[in-house]
Amino acid sequence: MFFFDDLAIWLGKKIKDMAEDELYGSREKVMERLLLLQSKLDMGEIGEEEYNLKEKEILGILDEIDKRSQEPVEEEGEESNDEEL
């Protein structure tokens, strides 16, 4: 029974990680989006207001990527201490 519980938890974490990777992408891809946004502003394709809104969104994504990269990674089979409480 515990095997299936562990499997379900593991699978849930993998799906969550895949969804986050799809949503946020890599830091390099997000930086490319920021550079493209800057070039659109420089070429007059977008205005300051639109630039500021999109820049804020992109910087938020970069912050989230940085937070995720600093989180400690639990080893497979390692239990969190939260379950003991």
N, C-alpha and C positions, 0 to 999 in steps of 0.2 A: 504494500500500500504506500509506504514512504517513497518507494522508487517513482511511482506515478506522480506523487506530489512534487518531488524534486524535479522531475522531468517537466511538469507543467510550469513550475517557477522558472526553470532554465529557459524554456521555450518563450515564456512571456518576456523575459529580459532580452532575449535575442530579437524578438519582434520589436520591442521598444527601441533597442539600439538601431535596428535597421530603419525604423520610421524616423528617428532623430537624424540619422545620417542622410536620409532622403530629404528631410526638411531643411537641415542646416548645411549640408554638404561639407566640403573640406574648407579649411581656412583660406587656402590659396584661391579657390573658386569664389569665395565671398569677397576676397580682396580684389579679384578681377572685376566683380560687379561694382565695387566702389570706384575703381579706376574708370570703368565704362561710364558710370554716372557722372564723374568729374569731367570726362571728355564731352559728354552731352551738354553739360552746363557751359563749358568753354566754347563749344560750337554754337551755342544759342538754341539748341533743340529743346531744352527745358529751362524753366525759370528758377530763380532763387528759392521760391517757396516750395516748389516740387522737389528741388534738389535737397533742401533741408529735411523735408519729410522722409524721403527715401534714404538719405544718409543716416538719419536717426534709426530707421528700421534696420539698415545693414550693420550699423555699429552695435545695435542690440544683439543681432545674430552673432557677431564676432565675440561679444562678451559671453554669450551662452556657450559658444565653442570653447572659449578659454576656460570657463568654469568646468565644463565637461572634461576637458583634458587634464585638469588639476584634481579631479575626484579620484580617490584611491580605488583601484580596481580590485574587486574581490576575486580570489583564486577560485577556480571551479572546485566545488565540494566544500568550500569554506563557508561556514555559517556566520551570519551577523549576530552580534551580541544582543540586538534588539529583541530577538525571539525569546530570549531567556527572561525578559521582564514580565 
